[in-house]
Amino acid sequence: MKLAFIPTASNFEKGDKWWLIEDLKVCKKVGFLVDFIIEPHINNMHFPELTFEYVKEESKRTTMPVYALDDQSAIKVTDGEVEVISEGVWEKFN
């Protein structure tokens, strides 16, 4: 199990990037953690730094799948199957 921490938008100006914690085995019992990263609010006017280009570059730091989603997109996980539900734009990296 892996867990990724994404900084808040206010920290982007400080140059913060993703923080990855690999093999967080203790969290397996929680049941809601998944082996992918979600980067929400892509192309949102309130988060101008969050672009597909930014996520593409940051996704090179991990082998985990990274889903970049706009505000009209969501991820559904059923029995381990990942499905993107969207009326907007999204992209998967890795």
N, C-alpha and C positions, 0 to 999 in steps of 0.2 A: 504494500500500500504506500502511495506517495501523496504528499500534500504540498500545495504551492500557496504561497502568500503573495498577493498582488498589492502593491502600495496604493493608497488612496490617491485620487487625482491631484490633491493639493501637494503631494510629495513629488510629482513629476518635475516640477521646476527645480527641485534639488538634485535631480538626476537619479532618483531611486529607480531600481529595476526590480524584477521578480526575485523573490527569495524562495529557494527550493529546499524542502526537507525530504531527503530520500529515505525510503524504507521505514516509515513511521508505523511499525508493527503494532504498537500499543493502541492505535486508533482503529484497528480492524473490528473490534467489538462494537464500535459505535453504530455501524451499519449504514450511515448515510454518506460516507466518503467514497469517492470514485477515483479511478486511475486516469483522470484527464483534468485539464485546466480550462476554466471558462473565463474569458475576457469579455465582460459585458459593455454595453453603452458605446459600441463602435459607431463612429460618425455622428455622435450626439453633440449638439452645439454647446452643451455645458461641459463637455470633456473633449476639447479639440485635439488633445494629444493622442487620444485613443483612435488610431487609424489601423487599417489592415497592414500598412507598411510597418508600423511599430510592432504589431503582434508577430508579423512574419520574422522580423529581426530577433525579437525576444524568444520566439519559439525555437531558435537555433541553440538555445542554452539547455534544452531538455529533449529527451526522446519521447516524452509523454505527448499524446494528442492534445492539441490546443484548439479550442473552439472560440472564434471571434464572432460575437453576436451583436446585432443592433437591438434597439428597444422593441422591435416587433418580432423578436425571435426568442425561442426557449429550447431547452433540452429536456427530453423525456427519456428516462431509463427504466426499462421493464425487463426483469429477469436477465440483467446484464446486457441487453441490447440497447444501444444508444440511438436515439432518433432526434433530429432537429426539426422543430415545428416552427415555421416561419412564414410571415407575410412580408418580410423585409429582406435584408441581406445578411449573409453569414459566410464564414469560410473556415475550413478545418486545415490546420497545419500539422505536419508530422504524420 
